[in-house]
Amino acid sequence: MPPAPVARGKILRAFAELLTDSGERAATLDAVAARAGVSKGGLLYHFPSKDALAEGLAAHLRELTEADVAVMRAAPAGPVDYLLRTSTATDGDFEVVYLAVSRLAQGAYPHARAALDDAHDAWVEAVAEEVGDPTVARAVVLLSDGLYARTALGAGGPRVTDDDIDALVDLVGVLAAARRG
């Protein structure tokens, strides 16, 4: 698939940033065009409505998820280690888009909820391939969600360290082994 046009990518990034910075109501077409540095006509060429823009962002999340899962499956230490270690990242393109789609899912955008569910299912499937148990895999993804939420919300208390992640990965191994037998 050829890469998306530069303007389209800038528009999606601007929309995602407005959603995460100011919320859905502030992410008007005019505000998105201004933030992306394109004319409103240029925005409308790519996304003829706010619904189309929201659908485009959900589709972009699916693309990012597919790439993330490919990296996850190829990670030297395995999907569990990769997922838990990357769960504390909050400022990359994936994280901004994920959070923005989460904001859309809280409103009138069912395709946003579906994109989040698809990401969750893809992570569970990749982890299940490693641990051999769908329940343990789901628990790992939910643990990942908790690590992300704690980091993204700036929760007080000690930060999650590499040693903490090492211990969690080891715990998942013990849990998976116990479930196998």
N, C-alpha and C positions, 0 to 999 in steps of 0.2 A: 504494500500500500504506500503511495507517495506521501510525503510529509504534508501536514496541513499548512495552508498558506500562513505566512507570518502574521498578517492582520487577524486572522481567525484565532490564532494562538494568543495574541495580545488581548483580544476581546475576552476570550475565556479566562485568562489570567486576571484581567481587570474585574470581571464579574465575580470571580472567586474571592478576590481580595476585598471587594466591597461587601460581599456577603459576610465574610469573616470579621471585617473591621466594623461594619456599621449595621448589618442586618439586611434582611430581604427587602424591606420597605425602602431603604435608601439606595438599593441597587436598581435604580431606574435605567431605562435605555439611555437617556441623556447622560447620566452619571457614568455609566459603563463606557460610552463612547469617549467622554472627556478623559477618563482615567486611562483608557487604552491609547489615547492619542490618535483616534480616527474620527472621521465625520460620522454623524448619525446615519447618513446614507450608506456609508461604508459598513457600519454595524448591521444595518437592515439588509444589506446585500447578503451577508453571511447568516444572519439570524433575524427573520422578519417579525419576530415578536419576542416578548419576554419568555413565553412558554417555550419557544424554539431555542432560546438561549439556555434555559434551564435543561432542556433535553440534550443540548450540545454539551453542557457541563457534565451531565450524567453519563453521556457516551464517552467523554474524555476520561472520567473516572474508570470506566470499564477498560479503556485502553491502558491506563496507568496500572490498573490492577493486574491485567494480563502480563504486562512487563514485569511487575513486582513478583508475581508468582513464578515466572520463569527464572528470575534471579534467585528466588527463595529455594526452588527445587535444585538449582545448581550450586547453592552455597556449600562450601567445603565442610562446615560444621553441621549442616543439615537445616531443614525447614524450621524446626523448633527453635534452635539457637538464633537463626536469622530473624524470625518473626519477633521473638522476645527482645532481641537487641535493638531492632529497628522501631519497636513500639514506643521508645522514649524520644524519638525524633518528632519535632513538631513544626519545623520551619521549611521543609522542602516542598517542591511542587506537589508531590503526592499528598502530603499532609494538608496543604492549603486547599486543594481540590476536595479531598475527603471531608474536611470540616465544612466547606462551603456546601457540598451536596447534603451533608447532615442537616445543615440549616434549612435547605430547601425541603428536605423530607419532613420537617416539622410543620410545613405549610401545606399548600394545595398542589403538591407535585409528587404524585404516586410513582412516577418513573425514577425519581430520586431515591425513594425508599427501596425500589427494586434494584437499583444500582448498588446500594449499600448491602442489600441482602446477597447480591451476586458476589460482591467482594468477600463477604463473610464466608459464603459457601466455598469459594475458590481457596481461601486460606485453610478452611477445615479440611478440604480434600487433600491439599498438599501436605498438611501436618499428619493426616491419617495415613498417608502413604509411608511416612516415617515411623509412626508409633504403632500402627497396626490396629488401632481401636478408635472408632468414630466418637465415642463418648470422651475419651481422653483428648482427642483432637479438638473437640468443641470446647473442652475446659481450657486448653492451651490458648485458643483464640479469645475466649472470654477473659483469660488472664492478660493477654495482650491488650484487649480493650481497656482493662483496668489500669495497666501501666501507662497507656496512651492518655487516658482521661486524667490520671494523677499528674502527669507531666504537662499536658495541655492547659489544665486549670491552675497550674502553679501551686499545687497543694503544699501546705506547710510540712515541716518535718524533714527528715533526712532524705536526700536525693537517692535515686536508685543507682547503685554502683555496678561495675562489671562483676564484682564478687556476688552481688545479689542475683544478677542474671545467671551467673554460673551455677549458683545454688538452685535456682528455679529450673534450669535445664536439667540438672541432676535429679531433682525431685520428679520432673516429668518422666524421666527414664525409669525411675523406681516405680512410679504409678503405672506406667505402661507395662512394665514387666510383671507387676502384681496382677494386672488385669488379664494378662496372657496366661497366667497360670500358676 
